[in-house]
Amino acid sequence: MASTTNSSLAADMQTPAGHSPVAPGEIAIGVVIGRASEHFDFFVFGMACVLVFPSVFFPFASTLEGMLYGFAIFSMAFVARPFGTALFMNIQRRWGRSVKLSTSLFLLGTATAGIAFLPGYDSLGGTSIFFLAIFRILQGFALGGSWDGLPSLLVLNAPRAKRSWYAMIGQLGAPIGFLIANLLFFYLIRSVSAEDFQAWAWRYPFFVAFAINVVALFARLRLVLTEEYTAALEESELEPISTSEMLEKQGPNIFLGAFAALASYALFHIVTIFPLSWISLSESQLIGNVLIVQVFGACIGIIATVASGIIADRIGKRTTVSLMAVLIGIFALFTPMLMSGSPAMQDTFILVGFALLGVSYGQASGTLTANFERRFRYAGAALTSDFAWLFGAAFAPLIALGLSVHFGLMAVSLYLISGALCTLLALRISKHMEAAD
């Protein structure tokens, strides 16, 4: 059945001359595995900032302060990510894609395993916090280097009428990674005592993340090292351009692309990580119940992401992203009422938020990457994503929780509305630039 699906997909794709047809089904599998493993790593860390780190690494602080310290370290990976992209693009130019991908994923797995083995504050004192930050920065560097170009290759080889559908496939990794992380934490919380969870069980998700990275590494290397994929990447002119050249020649496109995706990326951690921290702090629900709701939310997110491909192919990617930015802005107005309300209202915030996130995030990647010339598409897509994560999502848990505690949940509304306005403004500027050209 799978081979039949791949054959039918391959027949529907454009085939570059000079080599065997690109198998889109295989590319899609590699893209989903790769993105799911990366997001799983990051979600495990984000959830641990709420459930574990305040007591393990910041026992000297209040629960709120411990979460905020954890979220500050959480953001460091997103700051490091563009630098990782620049470093590993240079590695690829010198030693090739296999060295780049192997090194970056080995670094990601090592940093994640390092967190799993890291003793807490009671054993190492402030040194444990220092190493936690170092490992987190290394995760960001590694993620910046893990860009393999497969999503760009998939979209470039897709029929023009179905490009939004194929663009959605790479985005499925986020809700899938979040789903697995939630299920794992839920299982541990329900299976061991609170004392055992804080003492040792919390480390298991980080071990699992390391194992998933190993599987993802081999799955992706199997694709990017074959002759047909190498030829396809070369014929699509997907080159590892230096970051300095990219910023010099394509700077406006990079930053417009990042801001065009801001509504989605701003919502990303507000729906996934922030509700867990707010509910945990207010003790309005049992954490196990919240994790189950988030599992259902992730499932809704997967369905909505798939739906985004259908919607965008019918009404256009730009229209879809614009419409979702407006809906996210409207949704933001209800945040104070929902998150300060009953458990059912908080659950509604999570579930509705995931539905909006799925459709928006499903098309957020590459919203304006068509503006790049082909030779800039590979590095441009990586840098655009890096800056979108940095501007939209990196500090979202820290800002949302910190400001909400001191100024109320309207701060979350303003954060989301600002992201929606940035998206609409960036799309409008881009449209005027295209008209001028």
C-alpha positions in Angstrom: 0.0 0.0 0.0 2.9 2.4 0.9 4.7 1.7 -2.3 1.5 2.3 -4.3 1.1 5.7 -2.5 4.7 6.6 -3.2 4.3 5.7 -6.8 1.2 7.7 -7.3 2.8 10.7 -5.6 6.0 10.4 -7.7 3.9 10.4 -10.8 2.3 13.7 -9.7 5.7 15.4 -9.1 8.0 17.1 -11.5 11.0 15.0 -12.3 14.3 16.9 -12.8 16.2 15.7 -15.8 19.3 13.5 -15.6 18.5 11.3 -12.6 15.8 9.0 -11.2 12.5 10.5 -10.2 12.4 12.0 -6.7 10.2 9.9 -4.4 8.1 12.5 -2.6 6.7 9.9 -0.2 10.3 9.1 1.1 11.1 12.8 1.4 7.9 13.4 3.3 8.7 10.6 5.8 12.2 12.0 6.2 10.9 15.5 6.8 8.3 14.4 9.4 10.8 12.2 11.3 13.4 14.9 11.3 11.1 17.7 12.4 9.3 15.6 15.0 12.5 14.6 16.7 13.7 18.2 16.8 10.5 19.5 18.3 10.3 16.6 20.7 13.7 17.7 22.2 12.5 21.3 22.6 9.1 20.4 24.0 10.6 18.1 26.6 12.8 21.0 27.8 10.0 23.4 27.8 7.7 21.1 29.8 10.5 20.3 32.2 10.9 24.1 32.9 7.4 23.9 34.4 7.3 20.4 35.9 10.8 19.7 37.0 13.4 22.5 36.9 12.1 24.8 39.6 12.6 22.1 42.3 15.7 20.4 40.7 17.8 23.4 39.6 16.2 26.4 41.3 15.2 25.2 44.8 16.4 28.4 46.3 13.7 30.4 44.5 9.9 30.5 44.5 8.0 28.3 42.1 7.3 31.3 39.9 10.9 32.5 39.9 12.1 28.9 39.1 9.8 28.7 36.1 11.0 32.1 34.9 14.6 31.2 35.3 13.9 28.0 33.4 12.1 29.9 30.6 15.1 32.3 30.4 17.4 29.3 29.7 14.8 27.9 27.4 15.1 31.0 25.2 18.8 30.7 24.8 18.5 27.9 22.2 16.6 30.2 19.9 19.2 32.9 20.3 21.9 30.4 19.4 20.0 28.9 16.5 20.9 31.5 13.8 24.6 31.2 14.8 24.3 27.4 14.5 22.9 27.8 11.0 25.8 30.1 10.0 28.4 27.7 11.5 27.0 24.5 9.9 26.4 26.1 6.5 30.1 26.7 6.5 30.7 23.1 7.5 28.6 21.9 4.6 30.4 24.0 2.1 33.7 22.6 3.3 32.9 18.9 4.1 29.5 18.2 2.7 25.9 17.6 3.9 26.6 14.3 5.6 29.3 15.8 7.9 27.0 18.7 8.7 24.0 16.6 9.4 25.8 14.0 11.4 27.7 16.6 13.5 24.6 18.7 14.2 22.4 15.8 15.2 25.2 14.2 17.3 25.6 17.5 19.1 21.8 17.8 19.6 21.7 14.2 21.0 24.7 14.8 23.2 23.4 18.0 24.7 20.0 16.4 25.4 21.7 13.3 27.0 23.8 15.7 29.0 20.7 17.3 30.5 19.4 13.8 31.4 22.6 13.0 33.4 23.0 16.5 34.9 23.0 16.5 38.7 20.7 19.0 40.3 21.4 22.1 42.4 21.6 20.1 45.6 24.6 18.2 44.3 26.5 20.8 42.2 25.0 24.1 43.3 25.2 26.9 40.7 27.4 24.8 38.5 24.4 22.7 37.6 22.5 25.8 36.3 25.6 26.8 34.3 25.8 23.4 32.6 22.0 23.4 32.0 22.4 26.7 30.1 25.4 25.4 28.2 23.5 22.3 27.1 20.6 24.4 26.1 22.7 26.7 24.0 24.3 23.6 22.3 20.8 22.4 21.5 20.1 25.6 19.7 23.4 25.5 17.8 22.7 21.9 16.8 19.1 22.7 15.7 20.4 25.5 13.5 22.7 23.0 11.8 20.2 20.3 11.3 18.5 22.0 8.3 18.7 19.4 5.5 16.8 21.2 2.7 14.3 18.4 2.3 11.2 20.6 2.9 12.4 23.0 0.2 13.2 20.2 -2.2 9.7 18.7 -1.6 8.0 22.0 -2.3 10.2 22.9 -5.3 9.4 19.5 -6.9 5.7 19.6 -6.1 3.0 20.5 -8.7 2.3 24.3 -8.5 -1.3 23.6 -7.6 -0.4 21.4 -4.6 2.6 23.3 -3.2 0.8 24.4 -0.1 -0.2 20.8 0.6 3.5 19.7 0.4 4.6 22.7 2.4 2.3 21.5 5.2 4.1 18.1 5.6 7.2 19.6 7.2 5.1 21.4 9.8 3.5 18.2 11.0 6.6 17.5 13.0 5.7 20.1 15.7 2.3 18.7 16.8 3.6 15.1 16.5 6.6 16.0 18.7 4.4 17.7 21.2 2.0 14.8 21.3 4.8 12.3 22.1 6.3 14.6 24.8 2.9 15.0 26.5 2.1 11.3 26.4 5.5 10.5 27.9 5.3 13.0 30.7 1.7 11.9 31.4 2.7 8.3 31.6 5.5 9.1 34.1 3.4 11.4 36.3 0.7 8.7 36.5 3.1 5.8 37.0 5.5 7.0 39.7 5.1 9.1 42.9 5.7 12.8 42.9 8.9 12.3 44.8 10.2 9.7 42.4 9.3 11.9 39.4 11.3 14.8 40.8 14.1 12.6 41.9 14.8 10.5 38.7 11.8 9.8 36.5 11.9 13.2 34.8 15.2 12.2 33.1 13.6 9.5 31.0 12.1 11.9 28.3 15.6 13.2 27.7 16.9 9.7 27.2 14.1 9.0 24.8 14.9 12.3 23.0 18.5 11.0 22.5 17.2 7.7 21.1 14.8 9.4 18.7 17.7 11.6 17.5 19.7 8.5 16.6 16.8 7.1 14.6 16.2 10.4 12.9 19.8 10.8 12.0 19.9 7.5 10.1 16.5 8.1 8.5 17.6 11.4 7.1 21.1 10.4 6.1 19.6 7.5 4.1 17.8 10.2 2.0 20.3 13.0 1.6 23.3 10.9 0.7 21.8 9.0 -2.2 22.7 10.0 -5.7 19.2 10.9 -6.8 18.7 13.3 -3.8 22.1 14.8 -4.2 21.3 15.4 -7.9 17.9 16.8 -7.1 19.3 19.2 -4.5 22.0 20.3 -7.0 19.5 20.7 -9.9 17.2 22.7 -7.6 20.2 24.9 -6.9 19.7 24.5 -3.1 23.1 25.9 -2.0 24.5 26.5 1.5 25.1 30.3 0.9 27.0 32.0 3.7 25.0 33.9 6.3 26.8 37.2 5.6 26.0 37.0 1.9 22.4 36.0 2.6 21.9 39.0 4.9 23.6 41.3 2.4 21.7 40.3 -0.6 18.4 38.9 0.8 18.1 40.6 4.2 14.7 42.2 3.5 13.3 38.9 2.3 14.6 37.1 5.3 13.1 39.5 7.8 9.9 40.0 6.0 9.5 36.2 5.9 10.2 35.9 9.6 7.7 38.6 10.5 5.1 37.2 8.1 5.1 34.1 10.2 5.0 35.9 13.6 1.3 35.4 14.4 1.7 31.7 14.2 5.1 31.5 16.1 3.8 33.9 18.8 0.8 31.5 19.3 3.1 28.4 19.3 4.4 28.5 22.9 1.4 30.4 24.2 -0.8 27.3 23.4 1.8 24.6 24.3 3.9 25.7 27.2 2.3 28.8 28.8 -1.0 27.1 29.8 0.9 24.4 31.6 2.9 27.0 33.6 -0.1 29.2 34.3 -2.3 26.3 35.5 0.5 24.7 37.5 1.2 28.0 39.2 -2.5 28.7 40.0 -3.2 25.0 40.9 -6.6 25.3 39.1 -6.3 21.8 37.7 -4.4 18.6 38.2 -1.3 18.5 35.9 -2.2 15.1 34.6 -5.6 16.4 33.4 -3.9 19.3 31.6 -1.5 16.9 29.9 -4.4 14.8 28.6 -6.1 17.9 27.3 -2.9 18.9 25.5 -2.7 15.4 24.0 -6.2 16.0 22.5 -5.0 19.5 21.5 -2.0 18.0 19.7 -4.3 15.7 17.8 -6.5 18.7 16.8 -3.3 20.4 15.7 -2.3 17.6 13.5 -5.7 17.5 11.8 -5.7 21.3 11.4 -2.2 21.3 10.0 -3.3 18.8 7.3 -6.4 20.9 6.6 -4.2 24.0 6.1 -2.7 22.4 3.0 -6.2 21.9 1.5 -7.3 25.4 2.5 -4.2 27.1 1.2 -4.3 25.3 -2.1 -7.8 26.6 -2.6 -7.6 30.2 -1.4 -3.8 30.8 -1.5 -1.1 30.6 1.1 -0.9 34.4 1.6 -4.7 34.6 2.1 -4.7 31.7 4.5 -1.9 33.2 6.6 -3.6 36.6 6.7 -6.9 35.2 7.7 -5.4 33.2 10.5 -3.5 36.2 11.8 -6.9 38.0 12.0 -8.5 35.0 13.8 -5.5 34.7 16.2 -5.9 38.4 17.0 -9.6 37.8 17.8 -8.8 34.7 19.8 -6.3 36.8 21.8 -9.1 39.0 23.1 -10.7 36.0 24.9 -7.5 34.9 26.5 -8.1 36.6 29.9 -11.6 35.3 30.2 -10.7 31.7 29.3 -7.4 31.3 31.2 -8.8 32.9 34.4 -12.0 30.8 34.2 -13.0 27.3 35.1 -11.0 24.2 34.1 -13.4 23.7 31.2 -12.7 27.3 30.0 -8.9 26.7 30.3 -9.3 23.5 28.3 -11.3 25.4 25.6 -8.4 27.9 25.3 -6.0 25.0 24.7 -8.2 23.1 22.2 -9.3 26.2 20.2 -5.7 27.5 20.3 -4.4 24.3 18.8 -7.0 24.4 16.0 -5.9 28.0 15.1 -2.2 27.0 15.5 -2.5 24.0 13.2 -3.9 25.9 10.3 -1.7 28.9 10.8 1.6 27.1 11.5 0.9 24.6 8.7 1.4 27.4 6.2 3.7 29.7 8.2 6.9 28.1 6.9 7.9 29.5 3.5 5.2 32.1 3.4 7.5 34.5 1.5 10.4 32.2 0.6 9.1 32.2 -3.0 10.6 35.7 -3.1 14.1 34.1 -2.9 16.0 33.2 -6.0 16.5 29.4 -6.2 20.1 29.5 -5.1 19.2 31.4 -2.0 16.2 29.3 -1.2 18.1 26.7 0.9 19.9 29.0 3.3 17.1 31.6 3.1 14.5 29.1 4.4 16.7 28.1 7.3 17.5 31.7 8.3 13.9 32.8 7.9 12.8 30.0 10.2 15.5 30.8 12.7 14.5 34.5 13.0 10.8 33.6 13.1 11.4 31.4 16.1 13.6 34.0 17.7 11.2 36.9 17.3 8.0 35.1 17.8 8.5 32.1 20.1 11.8 32.2 21.9 10.7 34.5 24.8 6.9 33.8 24.7 6.7 31.6 27.8 9.0 34.0 29.8 7.1 37.2 28.7 3.6 35.7 28.9 4.1 34.2 32.4 6.1 37.0 33.8 3.8 39.8 32.6 0.6 37.9 33.4 1.5 37.4 37.0 2.3 41.1 37.5 -0.1 42.8 35.1 -2.8 40.2 34.3 -3.6 38.0 31.4 -4.3 40.9 29.1 -0.5 40.9 28.6 -0.9 37.6 26.7 -3.6 39.1 24.6 -1.3 42.1 23.7 1.5 39.7 22.9 -0.6 37.7 20.4 -2.2 40.8 18.9 1.3 42.3 18.3 2.3 39.1 16.5 -0.9 39.2 14.3 -0.3 42.8 13.4 3.4 42.1 12.5 2.2 39.3 10.2 -0.4 41.5 8.4 2.1 44.3 8.1 4.8 42.1 6.7 2.5 40.6 4.1 1.3 44.0 3.0 4.8 45.3 2.6 5.8 42.2 0.7 2.8 42.6 -1.6 3.7 46.3 -2.3 7.4 45.2 -3.0 6.2 42.5 -5.5 3.9 45.1 -7.2 6.8 47.5 -7.5 9.0 44.9 -9.1 
